[in-house]
Amino acid sequence: MIAVEKEVNPHFDDFLFDWSTKFQFLVGGYGSSKSYHVALKIILKLLEEKRTALIVREVYDTHRDSTFSLLEELVIDLGLEDHIKCITSPMQIRFPNGSKIIFKGMDKPAKLKSINNISIIWIEECSEVKYAGFKELLGRLRHPTLKLHMILSTNPVGEDNWSFKHFFRDDINKRLILDDAELYEKRTVVKNDTYYHHSTAEDNLFLPESYIAQLNELKEYDPDLYRIARKGHFGVNGIKVLPQFTVIPHKEVIEAIANINKPLMRAGMDFGFVDSYNALLRLAVDHEKKILYIYWEYYKNQMTDDQTAEELKEFAETKELIRADSAEPKTIKYFRNMGFNIVGAKKFKGSRLQYTKKVKRFKKIICSDQCTNTIYELKDLTYAIDKNGDIIEDEFKIDPHTLSAIWYGLDNYEVTDLKEKGQRERPSSRRPIRERR
């Protein structure tokens, strides 16, 4: 065993020598030194035990100026260049005891098939790797005798990224592994065979004050980047489409709707099958207060029209009007033949933008906590951006089927004026809201 001495940041002391868990997930802001300490941790482990470590990034060529360069710098800084050989072509690091580090990119997946006996994998900037790639790497992590470890490091990204869903919270599948707020408070947490570590620039004692001051300035002109770079927090990347969207308990939503003076009750439906969804929402509008309530949802795919009609037969029985996507006239005709009171909502050039602006005019959009798919799609819905970084007002980072259902449900209604372009609708307060499953 070669003895080494190295001054490290105190926040990483325990991490460097803790190999008790299979997974180690490090998230932090810019300049927190997480990558530096992961690299040092691997060097120390491979000096101690004969192992093969695999370091992965999404693109292979990015290793040269990042992970490989960092490890080479550490080897020299530790005075081990006579013992540890850093080979540039192909990139590889060899240790005197037979340990080695190899570098791969997920842009060349065929190269992964030739590697064996990998007992440590480090996925640097893991949020850039696709979820399918992460699962592929899990299959490559195997050794007949040694304990297996996977280290994942990243700057925080959006909560829609697979790394957040897998290691923290997946709202759509109702999985809570660890509340990220708990990690920000405690800084290190061990849960479900995963060691979590959070760090910021303040944890790096070797950073100049000018760098931290530069990060602090982001708060004034780029709050999204400030959250990522300075605070090291996951969150929503981009500009929210519906910042007035809030979630409250279902019972409170029903009580609030019951107190509306002449509520306008609507139902809107978007059609889907394979990758998209049949999304049907019941809405209530408080026109005087400019509040939109969402209190019931149906959200399924891989359903044939007859299966959907059977599950929604209460609409056929009550003749409750559904405004639906007029781009599916055959589907609308089928539902009509099955006894549904359903019409196609108007669609025209520019209607996506106009409908989105209409929804944004509500002072509040209040959603029942029972409408989980609506919450997932709309709570943190953000605009897509073009190549210049400008938002595209009628495109979003996901395809929000529930927003489309709202568009259609509000057809012929204007937030600023209750006058409708066709027949004026009677207030629906005469139809009581029932508790529906």
PyMOL commands that set and color helices and strands:
alter all, ss='L'
color gray80, all
select helices_A, chain A and resi 10-17+34-48+60-63+67-77+109-114+126-128+131-140+162-167+180-186+201-203+209-221+223-231+250-258+305-311+313-318+329-337+351-360+372-378+401-409+428-430
alter helices_A, ss='H'
color red, helices_A
select strands_A, chain A and resi 23-28+52-57+85-88+91-94+100-105+120-124+149-154+169-170+175-176+188-191+194-199+245-248+264-270+278-286+291-300+322-325+342-345+364-368+383-385+391-396
alter strands_A, ss='S'
color yellow, strands_A
deselect
rebuild
show_as cartoon
